[in-house]
Amino acid sequence: MARVYVSIGSNIDRASNIRAGVHALRARYGVVQLSSVYDTPAVGLKGDDFYNLVAAFDTIEDVRSVAAFLRETEARRGRVRVGAGIVSRTLDMDLLLYDDLILQEGSLRLPREEILEYVFVLAPLAEIAGAMRHPVLGRSYAELWADFSRDRELPAIVAFDWEGA
């Protein structure tokens, strides 16, 4: 059984799309642990703010099957991939960690580099997996977050209604 961590984000109909992404994970994998939902400005694009969170679950599926399911879920919510560049998105589900697997295979790279680059990935990951250690650096996510957040503006945590309107 592998422990998997997924970053989930949306800046188009963000509450509805976040709910749908989490619902899809629960329907396929059962119990899903969730971080708080963070309201963060768009980074690298001109667009509306994002909702971001990290979800964790256990699975017997291999890493490629999990990654394929995430892409399928994004597509079902209308995610459009347009070449290179960062654009607004209905749903973005990125595989961050698959146990302590280190993998570079096409676009599938684990641990995902964004863990160390973006507050909206590291903050929620440290929240639910603070004691875990980065498989390459050997440092805990709590330690990495403490160093990362020292001189940065922290994202706002929003009270999120998982049942929806």
VMD Tcl script that draws the C-alpha trace (Angstrom):
set ca {
  {0.00 0.00 0.00}
  {1.42 3.37 -1.05}
  {0.75 6.72 0.63}
  {0.05 9.34 -2.02}
  {-0.03 13.14 -1.76}
  {-1.79 15.26 -4.38}
  {-1.91 19.02 -4.77}
  {-5.34 20.28 -5.84}
  {-6.02 23.76 -7.17}
  {-8.59 25.76 -9.10}
  {-9.21 29.37 -10.07}
  {-12.29 28.84 -12.23}
  {-15.48 28.08 -10.29}
  {-12.95 27.10 -7.69}
  {-15.19 25.86 -4.86}
  {-17.19 23.58 -7.14}
  {-14.10 22.22 -8.89}
  {-12.20 21.62 -5.64}
  {-15.20 19.72 -4.26}
  {-15.42 17.65 -7.44}
  {-11.73 16.77 -7.33}
  {-11.92 15.64 -3.70}
  {-15.15 13.72 -4.41}
  {-13.41 11.87 -7.27}
  {-10.50 10.92 -4.98}
  {-12.87 9.67 -2.27}
  {-14.94 7.69 -4.77}
  {-11.83 5.90 -6.06}
  {-9.56 5.67 -3.01}
  {-11.88 5.85 0.01}
  {-10.58 7.78 3.00}
  {-8.81 10.97 1.94}
  {-6.99 13.24 4.37}
  {-7.26 16.94 3.50}
  {-5.26 20.00 4.44}
  {-6.92 23.32 4.97}
  {-7.95 25.17 1.82}
  {-5.67 28.10 1.02}
  {-6.73 31.18 -0.92}
  {-3.70 32.25 -2.93}
  {-3.00 34.77 -5.67}
  {-2.38 33.42 -9.16}
  {1.35 32.88 -9.69}
  {2.82 33.17 -13.18}
  {-0.41 34.26 -14.84}
  {-2.95 37.04 -14.84}
  {-6.07 35.47 -13.45}
  {-8.34 35.02 -10.49}
  {-7.03 33.77 -7.16}
  {-6.76 30.03 -6.57}
  {-8.02 27.69 -3.93}
  {-5.28 25.16 -3.13}
  {-4.99 22.20 -0.81}
  {-3.19 18.88 -0.47}
  {-4.95 15.53 -0.24}
  {-3.43 12.27 0.99}
  {-4.66 8.71 0.57}
  {-3.48 5.13 0.46}
  {-3.68 2.98 -2.65}
  {-2.58 -0.31 -4.16}
  {-2.51 1.30 -7.63}
  {0.86 1.88 -9.23}
  {2.15 5.41 -9.67}
  {1.28 5.62 -13.37}
  {-2.32 4.59 -12.75}
  {-2.70 7.27 -10.08}
  {-1.20 9.92 -12.40}
  {-3.52 8.85 -15.24}
  {-6.56 9.04 -12.95}
  {-5.61 12.59 -11.91}
  {-5.36 13.67 -15.59}
  {-8.72 12.03 -16.36}
  {-10.35 13.80 -13.41}
  {-8.98 17.15 -14.57}
  {-10.29 16.53 -18.09}
  {-13.76 15.60 -16.80}
  {-13.88 19.02 -15.08}
  {-13.00 20.80 -18.31}
  {-9.27 21.28 -17.82}
  {-7.73 22.45 -21.07}
  {-4.01 22.01 -21.63}
  {-2.65 24.55 -24.09}
  {1.03 24.10 -24.87}
  {3.60 25.57 -22.56}
  {2.79 28.22 -20.04}
  {0.58 28.68 -17.06}
  {-3.11 29.42 -17.64}
  {-6.24 29.59 -15.51}
  {-7.61 26.15 -14.71}
  {-10.83 24.54 -13.72}
  {-8.98 21.82 -11.84}
  {-5.30 21.10 -11.34}
  {-4.36 17.83 -9.63}
  {-0.63 17.22 -9.35}
  {0.93 14.07 -7.94}
  {3.42 15.35 -5.35}
  {4.58 12.16 -3.64}
  {4.08 8.44 -4.02}
  {5.58 7.00 -0.83}
  {9.28 7.88 -1.03}
  {9.56 7.09 -4.75}
  {12.09 9.11 -6.72}
  {11.12 9.06 -10.40}
  {11.84 11.07 -13.54}
  {9.84 9.63 -16.41}
  {8.60 12.09 -19.01}
  {6.37 14.61 -17.27}
  {6.06 12.38 -14.20}
  {8.65 13.61 -11.71}
  {8.62 12.60 -8.07}
  {8.97 14.16 -5.68}
  {7.34 17.01 -7.58}
  {9.65 20.03 -7.79}
  {6.86 22.49 -6.94}
  {6.95 21.23 -3.34}
  {10.06 23.33 -2.80}
  {8.98 26.24 -5.03}
  {5.49 27.35 -4.06}
  {3.91 28.37 -0.77}
  {0.55 26.95 -1.92}
  {2.09 23.48 -2.23}
  {4.51 23.34 0.70}
  {2.20 24.97 3.29}
  {-0.66 22.45 2.96}
  {1.78 19.55 2.58}
  {3.59 20.53 5.79}
  {0.22 20.86 7.50}
  {-0.76 17.20 6.91}
  {2.66 15.58 6.49}
  {4.96 17.75 8.59}
  {6.92 14.84 10.09}
  {7.47 13.09 6.75}
  {10.85 13.53 5.12}
  {11.51 14.71 1.59}
  {12.88 11.61 -0.20}
  {15.80 13.50 -1.74}
  {16.67 16.12 0.87}
  {15.96 14.00 3.94}
  {14.44 16.99 5.75}
  {10.92 17.00 7.16}
  {8.25 19.06 5.44}
  {7.78 20.99 8.70}
  {11.48 21.97 8.61}
  {11.30 22.86 4.94}
  {8.19 24.97 5.57}
  {9.79 26.76 8.54}
  {12.74 27.77 6.35}
  {10.58 28.59 3.33}
  {8.00 30.71 5.15}
  {10.42 32.78 7.20}
  {10.41 35.77 4.81}
  {7.19 35.18 2.86}
  {3.62 36.26 3.12}
  {1.59 33.30 4.28}
  {-1.51 32.30 2.32}
  {-4.94 32.83 3.83}
  {-6.78 29.75 5.05}
  {-10.46 29.83 4.11}
  {-13.36 28.24 5.92}
  {-14.46 25.81 3.25}
  {-17.91 24.30 2.93}
  {-17.31 20.76 1.66}
  {-21.03 20.12 1.20}
  {-21.47 23.08 -1.13}
  {-24.50 25.14 -1.87}
}
mol new
graphics top color blue
foreach p $ca { graphics top sphere $p radius 0.5 }
foreach p [lrange $ca 0 end-1] q [lrange $ca 1 end] { graphics top cylinder $p $q radius 0.2 }
display resetview
